[in-house]
Amino acid sequence: MLIGEVAQRSGVSARMLRHYDRLGLVRPTSRSSTGYREYAPEDLRRLFHVESLRSLGLSLNDVGRALDDPSFAASGLVDELAARAEERIARDTELLTRLRRIGDPRPEAWEDVLGTVALLGDLQSVSAGKRQTAALSSAGDRPIPADALAEAVLREPAPNVAGALRWALARSGGEAIGPLREGLDSPDPEVRRRAVVTLVEIRHPTATDVLREALTHDDGQVRRASALELGARGVTDAVPTLIEMVFEGTNDVDAADALGMLGSADSIVAALMDGPGDLPTRLRVTQALASIPGQAASRALQELTGDADRSIALTAEYILGLRE
């Protein structure tokens, strides 16, 4: 089969076939009756192998080694090609994400596109100052998409930059809550902390729902931060966690304040009074009752003025005096 016919049937251009011939990859080994070089069936099979290996991303040099060197190990090269493919996919995914983010605000001019690209780039700068400026600039004429801000705050180690990012996210409404919810499930405790600290600053019903879900989180820090904010938002689902915090002595003063914001429910007072009987816990409960309004808390404090432990009795008496 002559070169023109091979090119037509295989889809490999005649120019590329000549290149393969010069490199020694695929050479026509037969001759026609008129002296023209022809491709034998074995040559065509080799051409098929060359094209198959090239489709995997092998260089022409590696293709030649794979076909001609008996000691050439396929497994190592396949692993390397897989790693290269993963890198390309990661780069393409990042590019696609960036393009979608740029397209979200529907820029009208290339100046807007370039401005958004610059801000997105600054969010990943090694300079904390640039990252902070980008976060603060997101409230301007070229806002940064909320999901990009959320991803940035989850990886941000600098407190001042993280504060600027949380400020920007608080202004974004509920658009960034999805990535932050995913952050709560991160294996990195620091990422989980950043996620919950950011969520508590977003005043949106969906953020409240996510915080409510976080009350059963395996991470105690996430549970406690969620409970404190939910108490401030008047969500009674936080009561068991807040009472547990008082018992454990973990942010117990803040927990008592949050319980006080939830009102004067008799059930809260009853739950506190039914806590563990050790002296430190009972003293924390007595102090917590100072934050809870209503007659139920006053009656509990009156009862505690007769406690066998003098420190508890005096604390209860003092609190009652302040309430009166």
C-alpha positions as semicolon CSV with decimal commas, in nm:
position;residue;x (nm);y (nm);z (nm)
1;M;0,000;0,000;0,000
2;L;0,149;0,333;-0,107
3;I;0,186;0,629;0,129
4;G;-0,111;0,820;-0,014
5;E;-0,349;0,530;0,036
6;V;-0,218;0,467;0,388
7;A;-0,272;0,834;0,474
8;Q;-0,626;0,824;0,341
9;R;-0,725;0,505;0,518
10;S;-0,546;0,560;0,850
11;G;-0,612;0,930;0,901
12;V;-0,239;0,990;0,956
13;S;-0,117;1,260;0,719
14;A;0,143;1,182;0,457
15;R;0,368;1,442;0,617
16;M;0,349;1,260;0,954
17;L;0,411;0,924;0,783
18;R;0,728;1,064;0,628
19;H;0,827;1,195;0,975
20;Y;0,774;0,847;1,122
21;D;0,987;0,707;0,839
22;R;1,276;0,950;0,912
23;L;1,263;0,862;1,284
24;G;1,255;0,491;1,211
25;L;0,924;0,444;1,384
26;V;0,727;0,313;1,085
27;R;0,909;0,241;0,758
28;P;0,759;0,090;0,444
29;T;0,942;-0,238;0,399
30;S;0,804;-0,354;0,062
31;R;0,853;-0,241;-0,296
32;S;0,597;-0,225;-0,577
33;S;0,665;-0,369;-0,923
34;T;0,755;-0,020;-1,034
35;G;1,003;0,030;-0,748
36;Y;0,792;0,246;-0,515
37;R;0,818;0,180;-0,145
38;E;0,505;0,021;-0,002
39;Y;0,369;-0,046;0,344
40;A;0,340;-0,416;0,420
41;P;0,066;-0,550;0,657
42;E;0,327;-0,566;0,938
43;D;0,408;-0,197;0,881
44;L;0,040;-0,105;0,908
45;R;0,008;-0,297;1,235
46;R;0,309;-0,107;1,370
47;L;0,151;0,220;1,259
48;F;-0,162;0,126;1,452
49;H;0,049;0,056;1,761
50;V;0,230;0,388;1,727
51;E;-0,096;0,582;1,707
52;S;-0,244;0,390;2,000
53;L;0,055;0,468;2,222
54;R;0,055;0,833;2,114
55;S;-0,311;0,857;2,214
56;L;-0,203;0,773;2,571
57;G;0,028;1,074;2,572
58;L;0,362;0,904;2,502
59;S;0,628;1,102;2,324
60;L;0,757;0,965;1,994
61;N;1,082;0,875;2,170
62;D;0,892;0,672;2,432
63;V;0,681;0,511;2,160
64;G;0,998;0,389;1,985
65;R;1,139;0,252;2,311
66;A;0,811;0,080;2,396
67;L;0,802;-0,096;2,059
68;D;1,170;-0,181;2,014
69;D;1,325;-0,220;2,361
70;P;1,236;-0,558;2,519
71;S;1,346;-0,432;2,863
72;F;1,117;-0,127;2,849
73;A;0,881;-0,142;3,152
74;A;0,526;-0,045;3,067
75;S;0,397;-0,020;3,425
76;G;0,624;0,266;3,532
77;L;0,545;0,469;3,223
78;V;0,171;0,411;3,262
79;D;0,190;0,538;3,621
80;E;0,380;0,845;3,504
81;L;0,125;0,910;3,229
82;A;-0,158;0,877;3,480
83;A;0,011;1,133;3,706
84;R;0,052;1,371;3,413
85;A;-0,313;1,326;3,319
86;E;-0,420;1,404;3,676
87;E;-0,210;1,721;3,671
88;R;-0,370;1,828;3,342
89;I;-0,717;1,757;3,478
90;A;-0,640;1,960;3,791
91;R;-0,514;2,253;3,581
92;D;-0,813;2,234;3,348
93;T;-1,053;2,210;3,643
94;E;-0,896;2,515;3,802
95;L;-0,922;2,701;3,471
96;L;-1,286;2,599;3,430
97;T;-1,366;2,713;3,783
98;R;-1,198;3,046;3,724
99;L;-1,378;3,098;3,393
100;R;-1,713;3,022;3,554
101;R;-1,639;3,259;3,837
102;I;-1,545;3,533;3,597
103;G;-1,864;3,466;3,403
104;D;-2,090;3,476;3,709
105;P;-2,112;3,858;3,725
106;R;-2,160;3,867;3,343
107;P;-1,879;4,113;3,265
108;E;-1,963;4,358;2,991
109;A;-1,605;4,441;2,891
110;W;-1,258;4,289;2,895
111;E;-1,160;4,545;3,156
112;D;-1,408;4,382;3,394
113;V;-1,275;4,037;3,311
114;L;-0,915;4,144;3,373
115;G;-1,013;4,312;3,700
116;T;-1,182;3,997;3,829
117;V;-0,889;3,780;3,716
118;A;-0,651;4,008;3,907
119;L;-0,859;3,988;4,226
120;L;-0,886;3,609;4,202
121;G;-0,510;3,591;4,155
122;D;-0,448;3,820;4,453
123;L;-0,658;3,589;4,673
124;Q;-0,387;3,325;4,620
125;S;-0,092;3,562;4,653
126;V;0,190;3,487;4,897
127;S;0,145;3,843;5,021
128;A;-0,105;3,870;5,308
129;G;-0,153;4,236;5,221
130;K;-0,261;4,152;4,867
131;R;-0,499;3,885;4,992
132;Q;-0,654;4,126;5,238
133;T;-0,689;4,400;4,975
134;A;-0,858;4,156;4,739
135;A;-1,104;4,055;5,009
136;L;-1,189;4,415;5,092
137;S;-1,215;4,500;4,721
138;S;-1,484;4,237;4,674
139;A;-1,741;4,491;4,792
140;G;-1,655;4,720;4,501
141;D;-1,753;4,732;4,136
142;R;-1,587;4,396;4,062
143;P;-1,711;4,159;4,331
144;I;-1,532;3,830;4,382
145;P;-1,767;3,528;4,357
146;A;-1,870;3,408;4,701
147;D;-1,747;3,052;4,652
148;A;-1,396;3,183;4,578
149;L;-1,406;3,387;4,899
150;A;-1,525;3,082;5,092
151;E;-1,242;2,864;4,959
152;A;-0,997;3,143;5,044
153;V;-1,116;3,180;5,404
154;L;-1,091;2,804;5,462
155;R;-0,720;2,808;5,375
156;E;-0,632;3,151;5,521
157;P;-0,385;3,138;5,815
158;A;-0,347;3,515;5,875
159;P;-0,607;3,645;6,126
160;N;-0,640;3,992;5,970
161;V;-0,690;3,849;5,620
162;A;-0,937;3,590;5,750
163;G;-1,130;3,871;5,919
164;A;-1,153;4,063;5,593
165;L;-1,270;3,752;5,411
166;R;-1,537;3,683;5,675
167;W;-1,653;4,044;5,645
168;A;-1,686;4,003;5,270
169;L;-1,869;3,672;5,308
170;A;-2,111;3,817;5,563
171;R;-2,216;4,063;5,293
172;S;-2,264;3,790;5,034
173;G;-2,576;3,635;5,188
174;G;-2,618;3,262;5,143
175;E;-2,412;3,212;4,826
176;A;-2,100;3,088;5,007
177;I;-2,266;2,848;5,249
178;G;-2,216;2,536;5,032
179;P;-1,832;2,542;5,042
180;L;-1,839;2,632;5,411
181;R;-2,064;2,336;5,488
182;E;-1,812;2,115;5,307
183;G;-1,540;2,274;5,518
184;L;-1,709;2,144;5,833
185;D;-1,641;1,790;5,706
186;S;-1,272;1,851;5,639
187;P;-1,025;1,609;5,803
188;D;-0,824;1,917;5,906
189;P;-0,951;2,057;6,240
190;E;-0,821;2,403;6,151
191;V;-1,030;2,409;5,833
192;R;-1,335;2,302;6,035
193;R;-1,270;2,583;6,282
194;R;-1,243;2,840;6,003
195;A;-1,565;2,711;5,848
196;V;-1,773;2,739;6,166
197;V;-1,625;3,076;6,266
198;T;-1,722;3,209;5,923
199;L;-2,070;3,058;5,931
200;V;-2,156;3,228;6,259
201;E;-2,098;3,565;6,093
202;I;-2,337;3,499;5,805
203;R;-2,689;3,608;5,894
204;H;-2,886;3,391;5,660
205;P;-3,148;3,120;5,723
206;T;-2,941;2,859;5,541
207;A;-2,642;2,937;5,763
208;T;-2,864;2,886;6,067
209;D;-2,973;2,549;5,928
210;V;-2,610;2,442;5,880
211;L;-2,523;2,549;6,235
212;R;-2,820;2,352;6,363
213;E;-2,691;2,042;6,181
214;A;-2,348;2,103;6,335
215;L;-2,486;2,056;6,688
216;T;-2,428;1,682;6,637
217;H;-2,083;1,722;6,482
218;D;-1,803;1,493;6,604
219;D;-1,579;1,797;6,658
220;G;-1,659;1,951;6,996
221;Q;-1,523;2,288;6,889
222;V;-1,768;2,296;6,598
223;R;-2,057;2,192;6,825
224;R;-1,981;2,456;7,085
225;A;-1,932;2,743;6,839
226;S;-2,258;2,648;6,667
227;A;-2,448;2,630;6,995
228;L;-2,328;2,971;7,113
229;E;-2,436;3,138;6,790
230;L;-2,767;2,952;6,775
231;G;-2,842;3,060;7,132
232;A;-2,787;3,422;7,026
233;R;-3,025;3,360;6,733
234;G;-3,292;3,223;6,965
235;V;-3,270;2,862;6,843
236;T;-3,369;2,636;7,134
237;D;-3,210;2,330;6,970
238;A;-2,883;2,460;7,114
239;V;-2,996;2,421;7,478
240;P;-2,857;2,068;7,544
241;T;-2,514;2,161;7,408
242;L;-2,507;2,486;7,604
243;I;-2,599;2,308;7,927
244;E;-2,329;2,050;7,858
245;M;-2,079;2,334;7,819
246;V;-2,178;2,470;8,161
247;F;-2,135;2,126;8,318
248;E;-1,796;2,072;8,150
249;G;-1,668;2,422;8,221
250;T;-1,591;2,482;7,852
251;N;-1,681;2,841;7,764
252;D;-1,935;2,806;8,045
253;V;-1,976;3,182;8,095
254;D;-2,057;3,233;7,726
255;A;-2,287;2,930;7,736
256;A;-2,474;3,075;8,033
257;D;-2,516;3,407;7,851
258;A;-2,651;3,221;7,547
259;L;-2,897;3,031;7,768
260;G;-3,010;3,362;7,914
261;M;-3,083;3,491;7,564
262;L;-3,319;3,198;7,512
263;G;-3,551;3,323;7,787
264;S;-3,676;3,201;8,122
265;A;-3,785;2,847;8,034
266;D;-3,835;2,636;8,346
267;S;-3,692;2,338;8,157
268;I;-3,352;2,510;8,124
269;V;-3,334;2,574;8,498
270;A;-3,448;2,219;8,574
271;A;-3,182;2,073;8,341
272;L;-2,910;2,282;8,507
273;M;-3,018;2,181;8,856
274;D;-3,016;1,811;8,757
275;G;-2,650;1,823;8,661
276;P;-2,356;1,634;8,814
277;G;-2,319;1,668;9,188
278;D;-1,949;1,755;9,213
279;L;-1,865;2,092;9,370
280;P;-1,703;2,262;9,065
281;T;-2,001;2,179;8,842
282;R;-2,256;2,289;9,103
283;L;-2,071;2,617;9,146
284;R;-2,073;2,678;8,769
285;V;-2,446;2,603;8,760
286;T;-2,506;2,854;9,040
287;Q;-2,312;3,119;8,851
288;A;-2,492;3,032;8,527
289;L;-2,830;3,090;8,690
290;A;-2,733;3,458;8,722
291;S;-2,771;3,494;8,344
292;I;-3,114;3,333;8,324
293;P;-3,416;3,559;8,380
294;G;-3,744;3,458;8,540
295;Q;-3,887;3,319;8,860
296;A;-3,767;2,964;8,803
297;A;-3,404;3,077;8,820
298;S;-3,477;3,291;9,127
299;R;-3,640;2,997;9,306
300;A;-3,343;2,777;9,224
301;L;-3,103;3,037;9,359
302;Q;-3,313;3,072;9,675
303;E;-3,287;2,697;9,723
304;L;-2,910;2,712;9,673
305;T;-2,870;2,973;9,951
306;G;-2,926;2,684;10,189
307;D;-2,667;2,460;10,024
308;A;-2,434;2,269;10,253
309;D;-2,135;2,412;10,071
310;R;-2,074;2,765;10,193
311;S;-1,922;2,888;9,863
312;I;-2,235;2,788;9,672
313;A;-2,469;2,930;9,934
314;L;-2,285;3,265;9,943
315;T;-2,270;3,283;9,560
316;A;-2,644;3,218;9,533
317;E;-2,718;3,477;9,800
318;Y;-2,503;3,736;9,626
319;I;-2,669;3,673;9,288
320;L;-3,013;3,700;9,443
321;G;-2,916;4,034;9,594
322;L;-2,817;4,163;9,250
323;R;-3,142;4,037;9,097
324;E;-3,352;4,211;9,360
